[in-house]
Amino acid sequence: MLLMYVVTSEMSAKKKAESFCDSVNIGDKTTDIRDMAISRGARGKDSNWKKIGSSTRQIEITFTGYYPGSDFICQLTENNGVVSEKKPYIIRSLF
């Protein structure tokens, strides 16, 4: 029963991350992306913008599975206020 719960939690987090990442397109404005991700279940504590250049920032939108460290991530890069790159489906999990 516990194994079934763990697998269900992992798959749910994976599906949320994929769905969120699929909803973001190159060229989208980044104004509300973090808030939108949190409203869809992303972990606010670990989903923050980091400056990586003079006009470039990056965010890893993190959805957690059953246990801490089991993360399903959509990484977005912003350049001048719009999404310039996305790396979907980064997974740090046992499953």
C-alpha positions in Angstrom: 0.0 0.0 0.0 2.8 2.4 0.9 4.7 1.6 -2.3 1.5 2.4 -4.3 1.2 5.7 -2.5 4.9 6.6 -3.2 4.6 5.7 -6.9 1.3 7.7 -7.2 3.0 10.8 -5.5 6.0 10.6 -7.8 3.9 10.3 -10.9 1.6 13.1 -9.8 4.6 15.5 -9.3 6.1 14.4 -12.7 2.8 15.1 -14.4 2.5 18.5 -12.8 6.0 19.5 -13.9 5.4 18.3 -17.5 2.1 20.0 -17.7 3.5 23.3 -16.4 6.5 23.2 -18.7 4.3 22.4 -21.7 2.2 25.5 -20.9 5.2 27.8 -21.2 6.5 28.8 -24.6 9.7 30.5 -25.8 8.8 34.2 -26.1 6.3 34.2 -23.2 6.6 37.1 -20.8 8.0 36.0 -17.4 6.1 38.4 -15.2 3.8 35.9 -13.5 5.5 32.6 -14.2 6.7 31.9 -10.7 3.3 32.7 -9.2 1.5 30.6 -11.8 3.9 27.6 -11.0 3.3 27.9 -7.3 -0.5 28.0 -7.8 -0.1 24.7 -9.7 1.8 23.0 -6.9 5.4 24.0 -7.4 7.6 24.4 -4.3 7.9 28.2 -3.7 11.0 27.8 -1.5 13.0 26.3 -4.4 11.5 28.0 -7.3 13.2 31.4 -7.4 14.9 33.5 -10.1 18.7 33.6 -10.2 20.6 36.2 -12.1 23.1 34.6 -14.6 23.9 37.6 -16.7 23.3 41.3 -17.1 19.8 40.8 -18.6 19.5 37.1 -18.1 17.9 35.1 -15.2 17.1 31.4 -14.7 14.5 29.7 -12.6 14.0 26.0 -11.8 10.3 25.4 -11.2 10.4 22.5 -8.8 7.6 20.0 -8.1 8.4 17.5 -5.3 7.3 13.9 -5.3 6.9 11.7 -2.2 10.1 12.6 -0.4 12.3 15.7 -0.2 14.9 15.6 -2.9 12.6 13.8 -5.3 12.2 16.7 -7.7 10.7 17.1 -11.2 11.9 20.4 -12.7 11.2 22.7 -15.5 14.2 25.1 -16.0 13.5 28.4 -17.7 15.9 31.1 -18.9 14.7 34.6 -19.2 16.3 37.3 -21.4 14.9 40.8 -21.3 11.7 39.7 -19.7 10.7 36.8 -21.9 11.4 33.1 -21.9 14.4 32.5 -24.1 15.1 28.8 -23.3 13.4 25.9 -21.5 14.7 22.6 -20.4 11.8 20.4 -19.5 11.7 17.2 -17.5 14.8 17.5 -15.4 14.3 14.7 -12.9 16.1 14.1 -9.6 14.3 11.0 -8.2 14.7 7.3 -7.5 11.9 6.6 -10.0 
